[in-house]
Amino acid sequence: MKVFVTGATGAIGGHTVPALVRAGHTVSALARGSAKAEVLAEQGATPVPVSLFDRDALAAAFAGHDAVVNLATAMPATAAFVVRRAWRPTGRVRAEGAANVADAALAAGVRRVVQESVAMLYRDHGAQWIDEDAAVDSYPATAGNHAAEAAAHRFTAFGGEGTVLRFGLFYGPGARHSEQMLALARRHIGVMLGPPGSYLSSIHVADAASAVVAALHAPAGTFNVVDDEPLTQRAYAGALSHAAGATPWLRVPGRAGLLLGDRLTSLTRSLRVSNSRFRDATAWAPAYPSAREGWLATAAHLDRAR
């Protein structure tokens, strides 16, 4: 296929472009600046300088492509995660940007749009498994994701095939916050993201990329992309400490995150999310069944890169 990727140099995009090229697809990618264009070219993609907020220019860039993969985001720095105004750029990218992508893809005659979303939209379900039919929630940080999903569904309603991927919490090489968490763990600082018994559904960035490739052949609809075994917050923190090779001397209690209300609710609620529907639809499977294996691989990769 001829595939156009937005957000191609981000945490997932940096793994997705090489994965698409390895799978034999011809890849074009939105490039903001010469440095990022150079990276994309080295990965085997054709960089295209176009704005996500110029619908007509996007339509021209999408012409002749079979699919568009929208991974564009503007996530705030980890230190600014709880600051509401820091999420405004991401909100605009996911709302206005995703709408432009869907409209431009329709205008260009593109058959398929794959849209990134997040599993953190679901309501807290305790220890119960969550599938795609489970109720979702609305709080300030989710507005952009709801808008992005709506754009993909509108693309389907107008005759295309819109596939929404609800990813778990990203971690792995290239995911800035996870590299920072590993660095803290190596300094014997244990960080728990929520109450110890609550579940966290995650996905290694390499597995997220392989899921995007698989989604090119998935039916229209919404799918969860998470690893096979969501861990409790306690087990997740333990997997991180084990990968870091350091026993925590200082522990930051996960329940402290509850004090920040909906600013951290995406990380503090219990989400035991199932990937069964996507596995059944595509035969995709994560290389890292849980964060235990994924964090070990991440630590080894970063050690080699030093």
C-alpha positions in Angstrom: 0.0 0.0 0.0 0.9 3.7 -0.3 0.6 5.0 3.2 0.8 8.6 4.5 1.8 9.0 8.2 1.3 12.1 10.4 3.1 12.2 13.7 5.8 10.1 12.1 8.6 11.2 14.3 6.8 10.9 17.6 7.0 8.1 20.2 4.9 5.6 18.1 5.6 7.2 14.7 9.4 6.7 15.1 8.8 3.0 15.3 5.8 2.9 12.9 7.5 4.3 9.8 10.3 1.7 9.8 7.8 -1.1 10.5 5.7 0.0 7.5 8.7 0.1 5.3 9.8 -3.4 6.5 6.3 -4.7 5.7 6.8 -3.5 2.1 4.6 -0.4 2.1 5.5 2.8 0.3 5.5 5.5 3.0 5.1 9.3 2.9 5.2 11.3 6.1 4.5 14.7 7.3 7.7 16.5 8.1 8.0 19.6 10.2 11.5 21.0 9.6 14.6 19.8 7.8 16.0 17.7 10.7 12.9 15.6 11.0 12.7 15.3 7.2 16.2 13.9 7.2 15.3 11.3 9.9 12.3 10.2 7.8 14.3 9.9 4.6 16.9 7.8 6.5 14.1 5.5 7.6 12.9 5.0 4.0 10.0 7.4 3.9 9.3 10.4 1.6 9.1 13.5 3.8 6.3 15.9 2.9 6.4 19.5 4.3 2.7 20.2 5.0 0.6 21.6 7.9 -1.9 19.5 9.8 -4.1 22.6 9.8 -4.1 23.2 6.1 -6.9 21.0 4.8 -6.5 21.7 1.1 -2.7 21.1 1.3 -3.3 17.8 3.2 -5.7 16.7 0.5 -3.1 17.3 -2.2 -0.5 15.5 -0.1 -2.8 12.5 0.4 -3.7 12.1 -3.3 -2.8 8.7 -4.6 -2.4 7.1 -1.2 -4.4 4.0 0.0 -4.3 4.8 3.7 -3.6 7.6 6.1 -2.3 6.9 9.6 -2.8 9.8 12.0 -0.5 9.6 15.0 -0.1 13.3 15.3 0.0 14.7 18.9 1.7 17.4 20.9 2.0 15.8 24.4 3.3 18.1 27.1 6.5 17.5 28.9 6.3 15.1 31.9 6.8 17.9 34.4 3.9 19.8 32.9 1.5 16.8 32.7 -0.8 18.1 35.4 -1.0 21.7 34.0 -4.2 22.1 32.0 -3.0 24.7 29.6 -0.1 22.5 28.6 -2.6 20.2 27.0 -4.0 22.8 24.7 -1.7 22.1 21.7 -2.5 18.3 22.0 -6.2 19.2 22.2 -6.0 21.2 19.0 -4.0 18.5 17.1 -6.5 15.8 18.1 -9.6 17.8 17.4 -9.0 20.2 14.6 -6.1 18.2 13.2 -7.9 14.9 13.1 -10.9 16.5 11.5 -8.7 18.0 8.8 -7.1 14.6 8.2 -10.5 12.9 7.8 -11.9 15.6 5.5 -8.7 15.7 3.4 -8.6 11.9 3.1 -12.2 11.9 1.9 -11.5 14.7 -0.6 -8.4 12.8 -1.9 -10.3 9.5 -2.3 -8.2 7.7 0.4 -9.8 4.4 1.3 -8.7 4.0 4.9 -7.8 6.2 7.9 -6.2 4.8 11.0 -6.6 7.1 14.0 -4.7 7.0 17.3 -6.7 7.2 20.5 -6.1 6.0 24.1 -7.5 3.2 26.3 -7.6 5.7 29.2 -11.0 6.9 27.9 -12.7 4.0 29.7 -14.2 4.3 33.1 -12.7 2.6 36.1 -13.7 -1.0 36.1 -11.7 -2.3 39.0 -10.4 -5.9 38.4 -13.0 -6.5 35.6 -11.8 -6.9 32.0 -12.6 -4.1 29.6 -13.5 -4.6 26.0 -14.5 -2.0 23.3 -18.2 -2.1 24.4 -17.4 -0.8 27.9 -18.5 2.7 28.9 -16.1 5.5 28.3 -15.7 8.7 30.3 -15.4 12.4 29.6 -13.1 14.7 31.5 -11.0 17.7 30.2 -8.0 15.6 29.0 -10.2 13.3 27.0 -11.9 16.0 24.8 -9.3 15.8 22.0 -9.4 12.0 21.9 -13.2 11.9 21.7 -13.0 14.4 18.8 -10.4 12.4 17.0 -12.5 9.2 17.3 -15.5 11.1 16.0 -13.6 12.3 13.0 -12.6 8.7 12.1 -16.2 7.5 12.5 -17.4 10.3 10.3 -14.9 9.2 7.7 -16.5 5.7 7.8 -20.0 7.2 7.6 -19.0 9.0 4.4 -17.9 5.8 2.7 -14.3 5.3 4.0 -12.9 2.8 6.5 -12.0 4.5 9.7 -10.1 2.4 12.3 -9.6 3.7 15.8 -6.8 2.2 17.9 -7.1 2.8 21.6 -3.6 2.4 22.8 -2.5 1.6 26.4 0.1 3.7 28.2 3.2 3.9 25.9 6.6 2.9 27.1 9.9 2.0 25.5 12.7 3.7 23.6 11.6 7.0 22.2 8.8 7.5 24.7 10.3 10.4 26.8 8.3 9.8 30.0 9.2 6.2 30.2 12.9 6.9 29.7 12.6 9.3 32.6 10.8 6.8 34.7 13.6 4.2 34.1 16.2 6.8 35.0 14.4 7.5 38.3 14.2 3.7 39.0 18.0 3.5 38.5 18.4 6.1 41.1 16.4 3.9 43.5 13.3 6.0 43.3 10.1 3.9 42.9 7.2 5.6 41.3 3.7 4.2 41.4 1.1 5.8 39.1 -2.0 4.9 41.0 -3.4 2.8 44.0 -1.3 -0.4 44.2 -4.1 -2.8 43.4 -5.5 -0.9 40.4 -4.6 -2.1 36.9 -2.6 -0.3 34.3 -2.8 -1.3 30.6 0.3 -0.5 28.7 1.9 -1.2 25.3 5.5 -1.1 24.2 6.0 1.4 21.4 7.4 -1.3 19.0 4.2 -3.4 19.6 2.1 -0.3 19.0 3.9 0.2 15.7 3.3 -3.4 14.6 -0.4 -2.9 15.5 -0.6 0.1 13.2 0.7 -2.1 10.4 -1.8 -4.8 11.2 -4.6 -2.2 11.3 -4.2 -1.5 7.6 -6.1 -4.7 7.1 -8.5 -4.4 10.0 -12.2 -3.7 9.5 -13.6 -0.2 10.3 -14.3 0.2 14.0 -12.6 0.7 17.4 -10.0 -1.6 18.8 -8.0 -1.8 22.0 -4.2 -2.1 21.5 -2.7 -3.1 24.8 -0.4 -5.9 25.9 -1.7 -9.3 26.9 -1.3 -9.0 30.7 -2.2 -5.7 32.3 -0.4 -5.4 35.6 -1.4 -3.9 38.9 0.3 -0.7 39.7 2.4 -2.6 42.3 3.4 -5.2 39.8 4.1 -2.6 37.2 6.4 -0.6 39.6 8.1 -3.9 40.4 8.7 -4.7 36.7 10.3 -1.3 36.3 12.5 -1.7 39.3 13.6 -5.1 38.2 14.5 -3.8 34.7 16.5 -1.0 36.3 18.4 -3.4 38.5 17.8 -1.2 41.5 15.8 -1.7 44.7 13.7 1.4 45.5 15.0 3.3 48.5 12.4 6.0 48.1 8.8 5.2 47.0 6.3 7.7 45.8 2.9 6.4 46.8 0.5 5.9 43.9 -2.5 7.1 45.9 -1.0 10.6 46.0 -2.0 10.9 42.4 -5.7 10.9 43.5 -5.2 14.3 45.1 -4.9 15.8 41.6 -8.3 14.7 40.5 -9.0 14.5 36.8 -5.6 15.9 36.0 -4.2 12.4 36.6 -7.3 10.3 36.4 -6.1 8.7 33.1 -3.3 7.1 35.1 -4.9 6.5 38.5 -8.0 4.6 37.6 -8.1 0.8 37.2 -8.1 -0.3 33.6 -7.7 -4.0 32.9 -8.1 -3.7 29.1 -8.5 -6.6 26.7 -6.8 -6.8 23.3 -8.8 -9.9 22.2 -10.9 -8.2 19.6 -8.0 -6.7 17.7 -6.0 -10.0 17.9 -9.0 -11.9 16.5 -9.5 -9.4 13.7 -5.9 -9.1 12.6 -3.8 -12.0 14.1 -1.6 -9.3 15.6 0.1 -10.2 18.9 2.5 -8.2 21.0 6.1 -9.2 21.1 6.1 -8.2 24.8 3.2 -9.9 26.5 3.5 -7.6 29.6 5.5 -4.8 30.9 7.8 -7.3 32.7 9.3 -8.3 29.3 8.9 -4.9 27.8 10.8 -3.0 30.5 13.7 -5.5 30.4 13.9 -5.0 26.6 13.7 -1.2 27.0 16.5 -1.1 29.6 18.7 -3.3 27.4 18.1 -1.1 24.4 18.9 2.1 26.2 22.0 0.5 27.7 23.2 -0.4 24.2 22.5 3.1 23.0 24.7 4.8 25.6 
